[in-house]
């Protein structure tokens, strides 16, 4: 919200208080001032000049020599290159010594041999934005359309001597989305009266009763609707004072009628809308719900499809406005408009918010309506607008107005005690002082002994409970004046939950393995799942969002794969040739559709990788990421959760979107932990990816099976003994299963087991392979002997011979 310092002074006298002090006081009272903008941008010594004579420059076709009166004893000779300069014009003149935006200083100079004693300026050269300059004055020098005294400082004409405070309002303080609301706030903070502008409305003899009818069909969505008719108006540019006020608020001038409605919007916080009265069919306004699929063309010339939960303003033929959001194109005020129907209303905030969100259109009006407006200001705002239209548009205001609900809305009544407020704030403020604070806020207070009955005005929708009144006392008393005390109580030692420890362990482990963490949206396009041929019902049953941010983010995901593929494709398209990404995210599995109960949320660890695992270097060749590299990372992660790798099995499987023969399911003790493999070549081509590998793990299952407790183990006191063992088995036997048998028969003395060689060449027999293991033995209580090692080794050999028909390689 932009607040003009000069405009604010029309409502409350703050002339002895600088904008900086105002900003500081407002910020300390909970209304943050983001910025203070001085509109002059350093402009000085620029005045109104009267062009007396214009002659052609003797040595330049595009230059003209002007004689200009600036209200001094002597006229100025100024060389000007603008094609639109002409005698008789009133123009802005930067005299010698003047300063323009950008610290551009005007000096006496010669242009092609002719002395120039200043500069005739354009709007841009004065720092004005194009959108605030009338179209006919955007090219060439600025020519004042109104009469001003020669020598007048242009800063007063363009309002460049004003200062704008930019407020960053919290959603509950919608009352400060207006000059009126900020004035009441300043009046409370500085204990000064608020000067509400007088409304002097002269009505014609022509009654509105014969001009317009009103039918409000849904009082819940539109609690109050009022309108007036103004006849014989003249559409024209707004006067400079009106354009200046709107410019300070960041609003572009349109014409006198539209500008007046915008003026009231900023001044009162009450959005208004002006219809071309003659375009309203049947001279009847109907406030109703939209028909499902009804189409309206709005003022921005966009056709919008409406839903049945939206409110529209309609005539007897069609909708002419989306209530509280934007007017319709067919009934807009144009240069040919003669009669005006002026609307002022109070709409249901939730309805306006949902409508604006659904159609993707937020306007200055909808912002105020969705936060809540004051129902009791509807008539005053409309009457002030009608008064200004009569003054600036030459119109005649029809007698009377139509009001669907003339009953005055009552403000909230709250009972509170001074003791309660002091206990809440930790202060010792007298009850009389609290009463004074409330009265400065224009709250009505009835003293009931120890109790106070406080009636809150309807403009303050944020005050609903006793604690809100405590906050108001704190704001006016001053947060800085409230004593600071440390809380009294016993402190408890904090610690991480098992779930938090697990998440931290995942991140630390994968980051240490040179993987990068990613965070993706939990929303996906269901088409992505179809494209991946994830035809299993558990993947297809996705939960749609009621109000998705886009079609690409319209459903809750049931798998992490599409999200991770998008991330990998994005990186590859940006020339990132080696990527290792992981994410700890959620998937959402519905129990039924349409959704009747909350879905099952599962936390998943997903990882995707392509390119080289190690960079190219003179000392070694790069290692490409492959199935075994990713499998090693998964095993490393699982081991960090205290899960023995001998309990983990990888079994070949066939999954959609994954490469057959390069994919395995991961199981622990018969439970499905996840899967790992290469992305199917067709999917890789679809996402324009190189050879890419992916894994997905059930984090909650891994946490359930984990042992994250830190247990002390003493350092070994006795030496270990190593033995190598080469075993010949059938070629189709998995080495991991053989290792499990070795560990089983070795017993507790085996402390480490490594497979260091696999051979299937000559000498081992057809259909056979040789597995060479390194075994490390240790007894924690004594030194092992060769005889003991020999016994364990023989037990291992006998066991694997029995289980796998294995032979000891000679």
Secondary structure, 3 states (H helix, E strand, C coil): CEEEHHHHHHHCCCCCCCHHHHHHHHHHCCCEEEEEEECCCCCEEEEEEEEEEEEECCCCCCCEEEEEECCCCCCEEEEECCCCCCCCCEEEEEEEEEEECCCEECCCEEECCEEECEEECCCHHHCCCHHHCCHHHCCCCCECCCCCCCCCEHHHHCCCCCEEEEEECCCCCHHHCCHHHHHHHHHHHHCCCCCCCCCCCCEEEEEHHHCCEEEECCCCCCCEEEEEEEECCCCCCCCHHHHHHHHHCCCCCCCHHHHHHHHHHHHHCCCEEEEEHHHCHHHEEEEEECCCCCEEEECCCCEEECCCCCEEEECCCCEEEECCCEEEHHHCCCCCCCCEEEEEEECCHHHHHHHHHHHCCCCHHHHHHHHCCCHHHHHHHHHHHHHHHHHHHCCEEEECCEECCCCCCCCCEEEEEHHHHHHHHCCCCCHHHHHHHHHHCCCEEEEECCEEEEECCCCCCCCCCHHHHHHHHHHHHCHHHCCCCCCCCCCCCCCCCHHHHHHHHHHHHHHHCCCEECCCCCEECHHHHHHCCCCCHHHHCCEECCCCCCHHHCEECCCCHHHHHHHHHHHHHCCCCCEEEEEEEEEEECCCCCCCCCCEEEEEEEEEEECECCCCECCECCCECCHHHHHHHHHHHHHCCCCCHHHEEEEECCCCCEEEEEEEEEEECCEEEEEEEEECHHHHHHCCCCCEEEEEEEHHHHHHCCCCCCCCCCCCCCCCEEEEEEEEEECCCCHHHHHHHHHHHHHHHEEEEEEEEEECCCCCCCCEEEEEEEEEECCCCCCCCHHHHHHHHHHHHHHHHHHHCCEECC
